[in-house]
């Protein structure tokens, strides 16, 4: 009875969390410009379903330009966050690192700080540097938000890393770079890739920083969706949301696969 109650509770939580998201998917195929299920959709009438909103986001330059911006900014921010986060995690994993807890707290602070506070601070900081309303400014801001995820995942992977391997490599004449490239990196690669995926997801889904720092040329997919909701409500937003749901599911599958490959 306890196991049945536990499974029923988990199923109820799953439905409560996921059901509102799954409603978006069939609505994105609505043939009419409505955000509700039409009578034809409820009757499963084939004429009530259409791909018109998917064609719109493909043919609309605003949506395609936003997608290109999201990919460029996301990939660039992910590369920076992955390099910096991995180096920080390696340094913090060293037994002789001073003030490790304090530094770790500072590095992961963007995860617990409200995004609007971080966005306001970065807006004034990068504006003073002349990077306001530029791709570089948004890339650096998104990298700041992605670094904590890389630090956490790589640090967790390093917790199961056998340091005798690095000592053995050093005793055989390998330098620090060779040891990292041929011993450490292959073993912590699942954690590094997981952190990079999380950093990319944070950048791709982020809207508050873009609202503060982005201009017309820096519109990303979330920024375009925000504008679409405020200016012109269109089911094309639901089509984009469906793409994002599929992307999130694929991301979770990849992360789960990488965790199984992680050491320990």
MARMI-233066 format. One record per residue (C-alpha): x, y, z; chain; residue in one letter. Coordinates in steps of 0.001 Angstrom, whole numbers. Layout:
N
<xx X yy Y zz Z unit A code A>
...
//
This chain:
264
<xx 0 yy 0 zz 0 unit A code X>
<xx 2842 yy 2352 zz 797 unit A code X>
<xx 4457 yy 1777 zz -2580 unit A code X>
<xx 1151 yy 2299 zz -4402 unit A code X>
<xx 532 yy 5535 zz -2499 unit A code X>
<xx 4065 yy 6693 zz -3271 unit A code X>
<xx 3678 yy 5997 zz -6997 unit A code X>
<xx 271 yy 7688 zz -7057 unit A code X>
<xx 1713 yy 10762 zz -5361 unit A code X>
<xx 4612 yy 10914 zz -7846 unit A code X>
<xx 2201 yy 10549 zz -10749 unit A code X>
<xx 20 yy 13355 zz -9380 unit A code X>
<xx 3031 yy 15653 zz -9007 unit A code X>
<xx 4191 yy 14764 zz -12513 unit A code X>
<xx 777 yy 15562 zz -13998 unit A code X>
<xx 558 yy 18796 zz -12005 unit A code X>
<xx 3942 yy 19972 zz -13304 unit A code X>
<xx 3893 yy 18666 zz -16865 unit A code X>
<xx 232 yy 18848 zz -17927 unit A code X>
<xx 146 yy 22660 zz -18294 unit A code X>
<xx 3211 yy 22435 zz -20529 unit A code X>
<xx 1877 yy 19614 zz -22695 unit A code X>
<xx -1300 yy 21594 zz -23429 unit A code X>
<xx 838 yy 23932 zz -25524 unit A code X>
<xx 1765 yy 21233 zz -28031 unit A code X>
<xx -1692 yy 20489 zz -29526 unit A code X>
<xx -2622 yy 24183 zz -29406 unit A code X>
<xx 347 yy 24970 zz -31650 unit A code X>
<xx -1376 yy 23006 zz -34427 unit A code X>
<xx -4561 yy 25057 zz -34209 unit A code X>
<xx -5764 yy 26169 zz -37627 unit A code X>
<xx -7418 yy 29213 zz -36100 unit A code X>
<xx -5601 yy 32198 zz -34498 unit A code X>
<xx -6810 yy 31289 zz -31021 unit A code X>
<xx -5172 yy 30177 zz -27802 unit A code X>
<xx -8018 yy 27790 zz -26979 unit A code X>
<xx -9210 yy 24445 zz -28286 unit A code X>
<xx -11799 yy 24912 zz -31007 unit A code X>
<xx -14805 yy 22641 zz -31438 unit A code X>
<xx -13131 yy 21058 zz -34447 unit A code X>
<xx -10020 yy 20215 zz -32430 unit A code X>
<xx -12138 yy 18646 zz -29698 unit A code X>
<xx -13848 yy 16516 zz -32373 unit A code X>
<xx -10438 yy 15666 zz -33876 unit A code X>
<xx -11484 yy 17183 zz -37171 unit A code X>
<xx -8420 yy 17111 zz -39491 unit A code X>
<xx -9371 yy 20505 zz -40914 unit A code X>
<xx -9052 yy 22041 zz -37461 unit A code X>
<xx -5333 yy 21266 zz -37347 unit A code X>
<xx -2664 yy 23015 zz -39394 unit A code X>
<xx 1070 yy 23714 zz -39633 unit A code X>
<xx 491 yy 27369 zz -40512 unit A code X>
<xx 2134 yy 28666 zz -37345 unit A code X>
<xx 5240 yy 26554 zz -37895 unit A code X>
<xx 5460 yy 27895 zz -41435 unit A code X>
<xx 5094 yy 31412 zz -40077 unit A code X>
<xx 8080 yy 31152 zz -37756 unit A code X>
<xx 10152 yy 29684 zz -40605 unit A code X>
<xx 9156 yy 32368 zz -43105 unit A code X>
<xx 9153 yy 35304 zz -40679 unit A code X>
<xx 12519 yy 37102 zz -40623 unit A code X>
<xx 11960 yy 38282 zz -37058 unit A code X>
<xx 11727 yy 34710 zz -35768 unit A code X>
<xx 14606 yy 33373 zz -37861 unit A code X>
<xx 16813 yy 36322 zz -36880 unit A code X>
<xx 15971 yy 35745 zz -33221 unit A code X>
<xx 16891 yy 32082 zz -33577 unit A code X>
<xx 20255 yy 32967 zz -35118 unit A code X>
<xx 20928 yy 35445 zz -32300 unit A code X>
<xx 20005 yy 32855 zz -29669 unit A code X>
<xx 22320 yy 30272 zz -31203 unit A code X>
<xx 25256 yy 32667 zz -31617 unit A code X>
<xx 24899 yy 34108 zz -28129 unit A code X>
<xx 24188 yy 30724 zz -26557 unit A code X>
<xx 27125 yy 28895 zz -28142 unit A code X>
<xx 29564 yy 31739 zz -27430 unit A code X>
<xx 28416 yy 32149 zz -23826 unit A code X>
<xx 28556 yy 28377 zz -23325 unit A code X>
<xx 32143 yy 28198 zz -24586 unit A code X>
<xx 33265 yy 30961 zz -22213 unit A code X>
<xx 31316 yy 29568 zz -19251 unit A code X>
<xx 32614 yy 26036 zz -19838 unit A code X>
<xx 36262 yy 27074 zz -19943 unit A code X>
<xx 36057 yy 29388 zz -16926 unit A code X>
<xx 33837 yy 27036 zz -14903 unit A code X>
<xx 36045 yy 24009 zz -15556 unit A code X>
<xx 39200 yy 25894 zz -14570 unit A code X>
<xx 37504 yy 27198 zz -11435 unit A code X>
<xx 36307 yy 23709 zz -10474 unit A code X>
<xx 39794 yy 22257 zz -10968 unit A code X>
<xx 41269 yy 24980 zz -8789 unit A code X>
<xx 38663 yy 24526 zz -6058 unit A code X>
<xx 39165 yy 20759 zz -6110 unit A code X>
<xx 42795 yy 21198 zz -5131 unit A code X>
<xx 43305 yy 20384 zz -1430 unit A code X>
<xx 45601 yy 23379 zz -1009 unit A code X>
<xx 43200 yy 25950 zz -2455 unit A code X>
<xx 42694 yy 28800 zz 73 unit A code X>
<xx 39194 yy 29963 zz 1068 unit A code X>
<xx 37517 yy 27360 zz -1085 unit A code X>
<xx 34084 yy 27757 zz 507 unit A code X>
<xx 34114 yy 31524 zz 143 unit A code X>
<xx 35171 yy 31356 zz -3504 unit A code X>
<xx 32624 yy 28641 zz -4234 unit A code X>
<xx 29904 yy 30768 zz -2670 unit A code X>
<xx 30883 yy 33726 zz -4834 unit A code X>
<xx 30983 yy 31617 zz -7997 unit A code X>
<xx 27556 yy 30072 zz -7505 unit A code X>
<xx 25929 yy 33293 zz -6266 unit A code X>
<xx 24334 yy 34014 zz -9690 unit A code X>
<xx 22271 yy 30840 zz -9195 unit A code X>
<xx 20615 yy 32131 zz -6009 unit A code X>
<xx 20541 yy 35849 zz -6777 unit A code X>
<xx 17299 yy 37045 zz -8417 unit A code X>
<xx 17950 yy 37431 zz -12130 unit A code X>
<xx 16535 yy 40942 zz -12233 unit A code X>
<xx 19132 yy 42074 zz -9679 unit A code X>
<xx 21956 yy 40470 zz -11650 unit A code X>
<xx 20577 yy 41929 zz -14883 unit A code X>
<xx 20391 yy 45453 zz -13441 unit A code X>
<xx 23935 yy 45228 zz -12115 unit A code X>
<xx 25332 yy 43879 zz -15370 unit A code X>
<xx 23436 yy 46527 zz -17331 unit A code X>
<xx 25174 yy 49370 zz -15493 unit A code X>
<xx 28532 yy 47577 zz -15491 unit A code X>
<xx 28640 yy 46742 zz -19205 unit A code X>
<xx 27065 yy 50055 zz -20209 unit A code X>
<xx 29958 yy 51865 zz -18548 unit A code X>
<xx 32304 yy 49708 zz -20611 unit A code X>
<xx 30474 yy 50581 zz -23821 unit A code X>
<xx 29109 yy 47050 zz -24237 unit A code X>
<xx 25443 yy 47918 zz -23777 unit A code X>
<xx 23179 yy 46764 zz -26633 unit A code X>
<xx 25960 yy 44650 zz -28143 unit A code X>
<xx 26257 yy 40936 zz -28767 unit A code X>
<xx 29493 yy 40810 zz -26785 unit A code X>
<xx 27880 yy 42345 zz -23727 unit A code X>
<xx 25021 yy 39840 zz -23737 unit A code X>
<xx 27431 yy 36956 zz -24336 unit A code X>
<xx 29537 yy 37948 zz -21326 unit A code X>
<xx 26407 yy 38423 zz -19201 unit A code X>
<xx 25043 yy 35012 zz -20168 unit A code X>
<xx 28437 yy 33444 zz -19530 unit A code X>
<xx 28292 yy 34865 zz -16007 unit A code X>
<xx 24951 yy 33144 zz -15462 unit A code X>
<xx 26224 yy 29861 zz -16920 unit A code X>
<xx 29508 yy 29562 zz -15001 unit A code X>
<xx 27867 yy 28360 zz -11733 unit A code X>
<xx 26242 yy 25392 zz -13481 unit A code X>
<xx 29572 yy 24308 zz -14951 unit A code X>
<xx 31316 yy 24722 zz -11600 unit A code X>
<xx 28716 yy 22616 zz -9781 unit A code X>
<xx 28635 yy 19764 zz -12307 unit A code X>
<xx 32411 yy 19567 zz -12767 unit A code X>
<xx 32997 yy 19776 zz -8999 unit A code X>
<xx 30563 yy 16894 zz -8471 unit A code X>
<xx 32426 yy 14851 zz -11087 unit A code X>
<xx 35797 yy 15634 zz -9535 unit A code X>
<xx 34542 yy 14341 zz -6174 unit A code X>
<xx 34769 yy 10811 zz -7598 unit A code X>
<xx 38066 yy 11420 zz -9392 unit A code X>
<xx 41025 yy 9317 zz -8226 unit A code X>
<xx 43914 yy 11731 zz -7627 unit A code X>
<xx 46398 yy 8870 zz -7682 unit A code X>
<xx 46039 yy 8961 zz -11459 unit A code X>
<xx 47456 yy 12492 zz -11649 unit A code X>
<xx 50279 yy 11533 zz -9295 unit A code X>
<xx 51062 yy 8529 zz -11464 unit A code X>
<xx 51084 yy 10709 zz -14590 unit A code X>
<xx 53417 yy 13208 zz -12906 unit A code X>
<xx 55738 yy 10405 zz -11797 unit A code X>
<xx 55947 yy 9265 zz -15425 unit A code X>
<xx 57069 yy 12708 zz -16561 unit A code X>
<xx 53778 yy 14229 zz -17719 unit A code X>
<xx 53433 yy 17976 zz -17265 unit A code X>
<xx 50300 yy 19680 zz -15878 unit A code X>
<xx 48814 yy 20319 zz -19332 unit A code X>
<xx 49474 yy 16754 zz -20538 unit A code X>
<xx 48029 yy 15344 zz -17308 unit A code X>
<xx 44902 yy 17429 zz -17685 unit A code X>
<xx 44447 yy 16687 zz -21386 unit A code X>
<xx 45127 yy 12938 zz -21310 unit A code X>
<xx 44120 yy 11912 zz -17774 unit A code X>
<xx 41726 yy 14342 zz -16114 unit A code X>
<xx 39696 yy 15659 zz -19026 unit A code X>
<xx 38638 yy 12273 zz -20469 unit A code X>
<xx 37373 yy 11195 zz -17041 unit A code X>
<xx 35553 yy 14429 zz -16152 unit A code X>
<xx 34241 yy 14993 zz -19696 unit A code X>
<xx 30670 yy 13888 zz -18785 unit A code X>
<xx 30544 yy 16540 zz -16054 unit A code X>
<xx 32026 yy 19191 zz -18343 unit A code X>
<xx 29563 yy 18412 zz -21126 unit A code X>
<xx 26631 yy 18350 zz -18671 unit A code X>
<xx 27648 yy 21758 zz -17335 unit A code X>
<xx 27985 yy 23098 zz -20875 unit A code X>
<xx 24500 yy 21858 zz -21744 unit A code X>
<xx 23035 yy 23532 zz -18667 unit A code X>
<xx 24905 yy 26749 zz -19463 unit A code X>
<xx 23569 yy 26693 zz -23016 unit A code X>
<xx 20028 yy 26068 zz -21772 unit A code X>
<xx 20297 yy 29004 zz -19351 unit A code X>
<xx 21536 yy 31307 zz -22111 unit A code X>
<xx 19013 yy 30094 zz -24686 unit A code X>
<xx 16092 yy 30520 zz -22267 unit A code X>
<xx 17185 yy 33797 zz -20616 unit A code X>
<xx 15056 yy 36896 zz -21216 unit A code X>
<xx 15586 yy 39333 zz -18333 unit A code X>
<xx 19199 yy 40196 zz -19171 unit A code X>
<xx 18275 yy 40617 zz -22835 unit A code X>
<xx 15463 yy 42986 zz -21860 unit A code X>
<xx 17965 yy 45117 zz -19941 unit A code X>
<xx 20953 yy 44952 zz -22278 unit A code X>
<xx 19684 yy 43994 zz -25727 unit A code X>
<xx 18616 yy 46223 zz -28562 unit A code X>
<xx 16704 yy 45495 zz -31744 unit A code X>
<xx 19659 yy 43656 zz -33288 unit A code X>
<xx 20153 yy 41477 zz -30196 unit A code X>
<xx 16644 yy 40010 zz -30018 unit A code X>
<xx 16700 yy 36369 zz -28968 unit A code X>
<xx 13917 yy 33785 zz -29129 unit A code X>
<xx 12671 yy 34463 zz -25552 unit A code X>
<xx 12812 yy 38220 zz -26218 unit A code X>
<xx 10824 yy 37775 zz -29427 unit A code X>
<xx 8253 yy 35634 zz -27604 unit A code X>
<xx 7947 yy 38304 zz -24912 unit A code X>
<xx 7375 yy 40964 zz -27548 unit A code X>
<xx 4858 yy 38762 zz -29347 unit A code X>
<xx 2799 yy 38305 zz -26195 unit A code X>
<xx 2790 yy 42025 zz -25439 unit A code X>
<xx 2341 yy 43397 zz -28951 unit A code X>
<xx 541 yy 40793 zz -31076 unit A code X>
<xx -777 yy 37568 zz -29637 unit A code X>
<xx -202 yy 34821 zz -32174 unit A code X>
<xx -205 yy 31002 zz -31912 unit A code X>
<xx 3232 yy 31175 zz -33547 unit A code X>
<xx 4460 yy 31666 zz -29982 unit A code X>
<xx 3019 yy 28235 zz -29143 unit A code X>
<xx 4893 yy 26697 zz -32078 unit A code X>
<xx 8155 yy 28177 zz -30803 unit A code X>
<xx 7309 yy 26964 zz -27294 unit A code X>
<xx 6820 yy 23452 zz -28686 unit A code X>
<xx 10296 yy 23564 zz -30215 unit A code X>
<xx 11684 yy 24658 zz -26842 unit A code X>
<xx 9889 yy 21810 zz -25074 unit A code X>
<xx 11393 yy 19280 zz -27480 unit A code X>
<xx 14798 yy 20869 zz -26977 unit A code X>
<xx 14447 yy 20661 zz -23180 unit A code X>
<xx 13459 yy 16994 zz -23338 unit A code X>
<xx 16449 yy 16168 zz -25546 unit A code X>
<xx 18690 yy 18094 zz -23157 unit A code X>
<xx 17457 yy 16100 zz -20164 unit A code X>
<xx 17963 yy 12834 zz -22028 unit A code X>
<xx 21543 yy 13753 zz -22909 unit A code X>
<xx 22294 yy 14870 zz -19336 unit A code X>
<xx 20890 yy 11616 zz -17933 unit A code X>
<xx 23015 yy 9627 zz -20383 unit A code X>
<xx 26124 yy 11594 zz -19424 unit A code X>
<xx 25492 yy 11036 zz -15717 unit A code X>
<xx 25485 yy 7302 zz -16306 unit A code X>
<xx 28855 yy 7591 zz -18010 unit A code X>
<xx 30327 yy 9739 zz -15228 unit A code X>
<xx 32872 yy 8009 zz -12968 unit A code X>
<xx 31644 yy 6846 zz -9612 unit A code X>
//
